[in-house]
Amino acid sequence: MKRDVWITGIGMLSSLGEGTTDHWNRLTDPAGPRPTLDEQGFAPHPIHPLTAVNFDLQIPKKGDQRQMEPWQRIGTYAAGMALSSAGVTGNAELLGRTHMIVAAGGGERDIAVDTAIANALATGNTEPGPFLNERLGADLRPTLFLAQLSNLLAGSISIVHGVRGSSRTFMGEESSGADAIRTAAARLASGQIDLALVGGSANAARSDMMMLYGAGNQILTGAHKPVWQRGESPGFALGSLGAFLVLEDPDHAKGRGAAGQARLVTATSGMSRRGAGEAAAEAMRQFETFAPYLATGPIGVISGASGAEPATSAEREFLDLLAAKHDIYVRATGSMIGHAVEAQFVANIALAAIASARGGFYPPFDASGIERPASAPITQFLVTGFGQRRGEALALVTGL
């Protein structure tokens, strides 16, 4: 059984604003691309900070907010926006049949505790093993430990918004977002479920992320530049972002009087060993399965390229192979919203759906020549995801 999959709800919160209108307006601004940046707070690493937001609008209980780390608040807020956009909010019967798939990273660190432990160990005046056991037992309260579990985002969404269907949480950096989308779409297309909430979130304002990704030479250092122009200083700029979609069987949506915003035609994911040419070949293998669904005419590519290497060069290789056979127009959204790791693939599908619903496309986000103005209307959108270490994924989004 193969059913269509509609996107009936979009919830997105980033440095550019909240909701579909804010993102469309900022990304199509006639004044040109103007990302919102914080280049001082975590210098020398620029980030895309979260827009000012009143969390009370989607998380009304202060007690609920206090139990969440920032990334959970961002995700719970975006999930509430998606449910509202789809007309599901407050409908207990629908929420009871809404299945949830979340892409999540690890919980946020207690920086004060980490710093105190690191400083004490650096003096060399203490025995590391016993000292660590003592501090971990004294400083990491059970409530703090539980707040750092990845599946607490799904739990928070369930508590705050009343989502009562099955729940799955995927981990695995960029691939987790791709697999969350792929799994939800497959379950809908096969008739296993009728309604799904899918998404993820990330908080860029985290010193521990600067340390972890910095150690792997993956994070952008120095002045911010668009993704394709970071050749001499590769790396991604982290972005605070929450992105959730309501995916739905069209007949189910019509039955409750809901309108679709775009169609998620298909989604695939895979993993190469990242030897020479392997990532591009894996992406091309996936793209070839899209042949039955492609229409004639140009393809808008919403690229997940982050600026990190060698992943960005691997995607360039794939795009060159694609351009040899198709008329493509590339937009690397990492230049504008940063890189949100687990949430990035979902966010890019949301941006593809927004463009499809608006009947337009985004102008180039940089002047490298890789991104060029579209010469014809674009009605089909290819979303790409190349993980910084592993994982290649694609999705195709079209109008209804």
Secondary structure, DSSP 8 states (H G I E B T S, - for coil): -----EEEEEEEEETTEEHHHHHHHHHT-TT------BSSTTTTS-BB------GGGT---HHHHHTS-HHHHHHHHHHHHHHHHTT-TT-HHHHTT-EEEEE-------HHHHHHHHHHHHHT-S-HHHHHHHHHHHHS-HHHHHHT-TTHHHHHHHHHH---S-EEEE-STHHHHHHHHHHHHHHHHTTS-SEEEEEEEE----HHHHHHHHHTT-B--SS---GGG-TTS--B-BB-EEEEEEEE-HHHHHHTT---SEEEEEEEEE-----TTHHHHHHHHHHHTTGGG--SS-EEEEE---S-TTHHHHHHHHHHHHHTTS-EEEEETHHHH-B-GGGHHHHHHHHHHHHHHHT-----S-SSSSS---SS---EEEEEEE-SSS-EEEEEEE--
